[in-house]
Amino acid sequence: MAKPKVSEARAKLIWGRIWEASSSYYEGKATQRLIAADSGLSYQLVTKWKKGLSMPSPETLERLADKYSVSLAWLSGQDVEQQQGDYERFSDISNRAFSIAKEMVEVLLPNGTQDEYFQVIERAMELVLEGRDTAEVRGILFEEVRQMKREG
C-alpha cells in the first residue's frame, strides 16, 4: 500500500523551523548542506524537505533538535514556544511524549503516514503537558490510535 503524500503545509512549517534552528546555531550562516550533514542524510533529501515534498523522520527531527538545542516538540511543528529558558525540563517532557507515541505507532500503525505519526506525537505531548502519567497517556493513545486505524 502506497503512503499518501505528506501535508505540504506541515512539511514547510517543519522545514521553516529546521532552517530557523540551524540559522541560529550557525549564527546566520546555515546552508542546506550543513543541515544535511547534521541530519546524516543527503543534500537531495533536505532539498525535498525545503520544497515540502517530504518531511524528516521523527528520529531525524530528534537528532536535529539535540544538535540545535531546541525542543523536539517545537522543531516538529507543534504550537509551542521554542523553550529557551526551560529547555531541559521541556526536553524531558517532549522526549517522554515522543517515546510513548513511537511505541503506539509501531504497534498499532506500522504502515501509518508521517502525518498520522505527528498527530500521535502532538496528542501525546498534549497529554504529557496536562500532567498525566505515562500509563494514562499510553491508555488514552492506545484507544485513540485504534480508533484512527478503524477510520482508516
C-alpha positions in Angstrom: 0.0 0.0 0.0 1.5 3.4 -1.1 1.7 6.0 1.6 -0.3 9.2 0.9 1.5 12.4 0.0 2.7 14.3 3.1 0.9 17.5 4.0 2.8 20.2 2.1 1.9 22.9 4.7 3.1 20.8 7.6 6.3 19.9 5.7 7.0 23.5 5.0 6.3 24.5 8.7 8.8 21.9 9.8 11.4 23.0 7.2 11.0 26.6 8.4 11.7 25.5 12.0 14.7 23.4 10.9 16.1 26.4 9.0 15.4 28.8 11.9 17.2 26.5 14.4 20.1 25.9 12.1 20.4 29.6 11.3 20.6 30.3 15.0 23.1 27.5 15.6 25.3 28.6 12.8 24.8 32.3 13.5 23.0 33.2 10.3 25.3 31.0 8.1 23.1 27.9 7.7 23.0 26.0 4.5 21.2 23.0 3.2 24.5 21.2 3.0 25.1 21.8 6.8 21.6 20.6 7.6 22.2 17.5 5.5 25.4 16.9 7.4 23.8 17.5 10.7 20.9 15.1 9.9 23.3 12.5 8.4 21.2 12.5 5.3 21.7 13.5 1.7 21.5 17.1 0.3 18.8 15.9 -2.1 16.6 14.7 0.7 17.0 18.0 2.5 16.0 19.8 -0.7 12.8 17.7 -0.7 12.1 19.0 2.8 12.6 22.5 1.7 10.2 22.1 -1.2 7.5 20.5 1.0 7.7 17.2 -0.8 8.7 15.1 2.2 9.4 15.5 5.9 12.2 14.3 8.1 11.5 11.2 10.1 10.9 11.6 13.9 14.3 10.2 14.6 15.9 12.8 12.3 14.0 15.5 14.0 15.1 14.3 17.4 18.8 14.3 16.2 18.4 17.9 14.8 16.6 19.1 18.0 19.5 17.8 20.1 22.1 19.3 17.7 20.5 22.7 17.6 19.4 22.7 21.3 15.7 23.2 20.6 12.7 21.2 21.8 11.6 18.3 19.7 8.0 19.5 20.0 8.8 22.9 18.6 11.0 21.5 15.8 8.3 19.1 14.8 5.9 21.9 14.2 3.8 21.9 17.3 2.4 25.1 18.5 4.8 25.7 21.4 7.4 28.3 22.2 11.0 27.4 21.4 11.5 27.0 25.1 14.9 28.6 25.5 14.9 29.1 29.3 13.1 25.9 30.3 14.7 23.7 27.7 15.9 20.9 29.9 12.5 20.3 31.6 10.7 20.7 28.3 13.1 18.4 26.5 12.4 15.7 29.1 8.7 16.1 28.6 8.9 16.1 24.8 11.2 13.0 24.9 8.7 11.1 27.1 5.8 12.1 24.8 7.9 11.1 21.7 8.8 7.7 23.2 5.2 6.9 24.2 3.9 8.0 20.7 6.6 5.9 19.0 5.5 2.8 20.9 1.9 3.3 20.0 2.6 3.9 16.3 5.0 1.0 16.0 2.4 -1.4 17.4 -0.8 0.0 16.1 0.1 1.9 12.9 3.1 0.2 11.5 2.1 1.3 8.0 0.9 4.7 9.0 1.8 8.0 7.3 4.1 10.6 8.7 1.1 12.9 9.2 -0.6 10.2 11.4 2.7 9.8 13.3 2.9 13.5 14.0 -0.7 13.6 15.0 0.0 10.9 17.7 3.1 12.8 18.8 1.1 16.0 19.2 -1.6 14.3 21.2 1.0 12.6 23.4 2.6 16.0 24.0 -0.8 17.5 25.0 -1.5 14.7 27.4 2.0 14.8 29.0 1.8 18.6 29.3 -1.5 18.2 31.1 0.4 16.3 33.8 -0.9 12.8 33.0 1.4 9.9 34.0 2.9 7.6 31.4 0.4 4.7 31.9 -2.6 7.1 31.5 -1.1 8.6 28.3 -0.5 5.1 26.9 -4.1 4.1 27.6 -5.6 7.2 26.1 -3.3 7.0 23.0 -4.0 3.3 22.6 -7.7 3.9 22.3 -7.3 7.0 20.0 -4.8 5.3 17.7 -7.1 2.2 17.4 -10.0 4.5 16.5 -7.7 6.3 14.0 -6.9 2.9 12.4 -10.5 1.9 12.2 -11.4 5.1 10.5 -8.5 4.5 8.2 
